């Protein structure tokens, strides 16, 4: 039975597939697992956790401000500290990067250095905590370049194809850890009675057909023409070119959106838009889009900027933002095709023309 396999056993079995493995990777993922368990406990306390002291760690732009200039929530800070303190001492890491820190985190001198780099968003969707909606943690593991003991920003700027492992924890009605090491995607549910993650969702696959999409409709006036066309066709339903009705979802939690798509299919869009031409998108490439993209691709889906596979993008900076579209492969490929066909020109078609008292469709 799959429910008799713990995450620890799963990792050891994977390790045995590689006779030259040292066990460092297994130990690292076990430490990440422990960090997620601790964060799950913190989140489960709700407002009771607000009495916890805010730890001191290398800040970003200023006290209580993240690298984008937004106000840090207390839970963001606490979750970041949990990730750092749980993973810094084990000897598997050469350095870490987090959404909550402007520069790479240097492993303290008293701890041994390892050969891996850990990148993470400690608490994705934290704005949803106050309304008790599922939030999560996202992480990615890269190899540190050889002969590098003190990694700099440049050493973290690797395309998503170089990831050794990626995963997320979702803190909802149950706590789950979803993981890929490049051999499929597997989901583990936390058994709170024994404190262990148990394999409950082996070999997750994204369904090949969907009638569901997720996008922040408040930005519709800023969408590029390809996205406008895709959404208009979905909204046209059975009488439109897609010939079926679609449902729209939006949770404002990347982890929750990803988990829904893994479970029942769909497509997620947070594309580049025209609101600010100086930004290529809203989500972070290294510790959001790349790990989620790796998971999605391993589950048989497709992850893209809307124009090219997300995992092929060469990062330019630690906190680089990018447009992100992922989910059922055929839907993502359709969006990519619309970008190739229409690019920067507004899509116009009689079926979706504007109607008012003075203008009717052409």
FENNOR-V888708 format. One record per pair of residues at least 6 apart in sequence whose C-alpha atoms are under 6 Angstrom apart, sorted by the first residue. I is the first residue (numbers start at 1). J is the second residue. If there is no record, write none. Layout:
I&J  I&J
This chain:
2&199  3&198  3&199  3&200  5&198  5&199  6&197  6&198  6&199  7&197  7&198  11&26  24&92  31&87  35&82  35&83  35&86  39&79  40&171  59&101  60&66  60&67  60&101  60&102  61&67  64&71  64&72  65&71  65&72  66&72  66&100  67&102  76&123  79&122  80&122  88&107  89&111  91&112  91&113  91&114  92&114  93&113  93&114  93&115  93&116  93&117  94&113  94&114  94&115  94&116  94&117  95&105  95&106  95&107  95&117  96&104  96&105  96&117  96&118  96&119  97&104  97&119  98&119  98&120  98&121  99&121  115&144  116&142  116&143  116&144  117&141  117&142  117&143  117&144  118&140  118&141  119&139  119&140  119&287  120&138  120&139  120&287  121&137  121&138  121&287  122&137  123&136  123&137  124&135  124&136  124&137  125&135  125&253  134&171  134&172  135&170  135&171  136&169  136&170  136&171  136&255  137&168  137&169  138&167  138&168  139&166  139&167  140&165  140&166  140&291  141&163  141&164  141&165  142&163  142&164  157&315  159&311  159&312  159&313  159&314  160&290  160&311  161&311  165&180  165&181  166&180  166&291  167&178  167&179  168&177  168&178  169&176  169&177  170&176  175&189  175&190  176&188  176&189  176&190  177&187  177&188  178&186  178&187  179&185  179&186  184&203  184&298  185&203  185&204  185&299  186&201  186&202  186&203  186&204  187&201  188&197  188&198  188&199  188&200  189&197  189&198  190&196  190&197  191&197  204&299  205&299  205&300  206&262  206&265  206&299  206&300  206&301  207&265  208&328  210&265  210&266  211&246  212&246  212&247  212&248  212&266  213&248  213&266  213&267  213&268  214&248  214&249  214&250  214&268  215&250  215&269  222&273  222&274  222&275  223&273  224&273  225&346  225&347  226&338  226&339  234&246  237&244  237&245  238&244  238&245  266&327  266&328  267&326  267&327  267&328  268&325  268&326  269&325  270&323  270&324  271&323  271&324  272&280  272&281  272&323  280&322  281&321  281&322  281&323  282&321  282&322  283&321  283&322  284&320  284&321  285&320  285&321  285&322  293&303  301&327  301&328  301&329  302&326  302&327  302&329  303&309  303&310  303&325  303&326  304&310  304&324  304&325  305&323  305&324  305&325  306&325  306&336  307&336  350&361  350&362  353&361
